[in-house]
Amino acid sequence: MSLKESIKQNPRLKALALKMLTPPNQARPRTWVRWLVNPFFHKKGKGSLIRRRTRMDVLPFNPFVLGSYSTIEDFSTVNNGMGGVFIGERVRVGLGNVLIGPVRIGNNVIIAQNVVISGLNHGYQHPDIPISQQPCTTGEITIEDDCWIGANCVVTVGVTIGKHSVIAGGSVVTKDVPPYSIAAGNPARIIKRYNAASGAWEKA
């Protein structure tokens, strides 16, 4: 059994490790973790850029990968505490976005401003226990290559957005979106699909 698995399976060791990595009641890693540990565990491709005002709540026990020539713009937040965050090549993560793992983003994806992509859900089933103290659940979000996610969208747990799809601004995506589709609304529904035979985007 690896050291990582041993720590995960021992509640006392897990609590001690978290205390060493993050300040109490915070998701942000301690300064020494950001400077001395994360660079050896996380991967940044050639020409990639994380703007100075981005909040990187990434810890060494889950992956964070930023592909070549990708950019995370200012005022965004990236959190891998509950699952890995994988961002492909030539991806633009716009101003003020929130990415909470587990999330997997393909290549050539455009994510506009103020988008929330969260692979995490808080438990709420027990009414006598504060929600903040209930177990969380996760489901990986996948955004395939060449997608465009419009401003102010929300993408929820476990959703897959297929290749070369467009999510209209302000949409809430709660179900999978097939490749070559345009989805809009709350909850988002398919409004157009690309027809390869006619070479046109047609109403669904």
N, C-alpha and C positions, 0 to 999 in steps of 0.2 A: 504493500500500500504506500502510495506517495505521501510526502509530507503535507501537501495540500489537502488530500483526502483525509488524512489523520486529523488535521485541524478542523475540517468541516464536520467531522463526525463526533468531535469532543466539544460539548457546549462551553466548557470552561476555557479551553484553548481558543475556541472561536471568538469568545467574548474578549479575551486578552489580545488576540491578533487585531480585532477591530479597534480596540482602544488604542493600540499602538499606531494604527494606520490613519484613523480619523478622530477628530475632537469629539467629545460627547454630544450626542443629539445632532450631529451634522453628517451630511453626505460627502462633503469636500475632504480630500486627503490632506494630511499634514504636509507642511512645506518640505520636510526632509524626504517624504515619499515622492512628491512631485519632482524634486531636483535629483535625488540620488537613486531612486528605485524604478520609477515609471519608464525612464528612457531605455532601460535594459529589457523591459517586458513588452512595450508597445512599439508599433511600427508606423513610420511615416515615410511615404514614398518620395521619390525625387520631385522637386519642385512643388511639393505640397505646402500649404500655408494655414496656420491657425492664427487668426487675428489676436492682437494683444488683449482686447476686452472680452474675449470668449472665456466662459467659465468651464473649466475642464474638471469635472468631478469623476475622474477615472482612477481606478485602483488597480494594483498589479495582479490581483487574483482572477480577473476576467480580461479578455482581450480587448484592445482598442487598435484598430488598423485604419489608417488614412492613406488612400491610394495616391499614386503619382499625379501631380498637377491638380489636385483637389484643394478646395478652399473652404474653411469654416469662417464665416463672417462674424463681425463684432456682435456682442450682446447675446450670442447663442450659449446654450448649456448642453453639455454632453455628459451623460451619466452611464457608467457601465457596472454599477454596484450589483445589479440583479441579473446581468447578462451582457455578453459581448456586444460591441458596436463595431461593425465592419462597413467601411465606406470605400467604394471603388475608386477607379481612376477618372479624372476630369469631372468631378462632381462639384457642384456649387451649393453649399449649405448657406442659405441667405440670412439676413439680419434677424436676430431675435428668435431663432428656432430653438426648439427643445427636442433632443434625441435621448431617449431613455431605453437602454437595452433590455432584452435582446433585440437588436435591429441589424438587418443586413441590406445594404444599399449597393446596387450594381454600378456599372460605368455610365458616364455621360448623363447623369441625372441632374435635373435642375429642381431645387427646392426653394421656393420664393420666401417671403418674409412671414414671421410670426406663425410658423407651422409647428404643431406638436405631434411628434411621432413617439408613442410610448408603448413599449412591450410589457408594461407593468400594470397590474390592477391591485388595488387595496381590498382586502377582505372586509366584509361588513355584515356577515351572516348572524353574528351573535350580538343582539341588541344591548346586552348588559356589559359589553366590553368596548372601550373606545376603539374606533376604527384604526387609529394610529398604532394600536397594540395587537391588531389581528394579523394573521399571516397574509403575506402577499402572494399572488400568483403571477406567472409570466407566460407569454406566448410570443415567439419570434415574429417580428414584422419583416417582410421581404418586399423590397421595391426593386424590380428588375431593371435591366439596362434601358437607357434612353427615355425615362419617364420625366414628366413635368408635373410637380405638385404646386398648385396655385397658393396664393397668400391666404393666411388665416385658416388653413385646413387643419383637421385633426384626423390622425390615423390611429386606429385602436388595436388592441392586443390581437396577435395572431393573423393579421390580415396580410394577404399577398396582392401586390399591384403588378400586373403583368407588363411585359416588355412594351415600350413605346406607347404607354397609356398616359392620359392627361386627366388630372383631378382639378375641377374648376374651383376657383377661389371660394373660401368659406364653407367648403364641403366637410362632412363628417363621414369618414369611411369606416364602416362597421363590418363589411363583408368583402370577400375577394373581388378584385376587378380583373377581368380577362385581358390578355394582351391585345394591343391595338384597339383600345376602347377609350371613350371619354365618359367620365362619371361626374355627376353634379348633385348637390342637394344635401339635406340632412333628414334621414340618412341618405348617403350618396346612392344613386342608381345610374345605370348605364343609359346614356342619351344618344350616343353615336358609336358605331363600329366601323373600322376600315374594311372595305370590301376589296380584296385583292383582284378579283375578276374585273370589277368596274374601275378600279384605281381611284375610288372616292370614299370619303367619310359619309356614311349614311345613317339616318335616324334609326334608332333601335326599335 
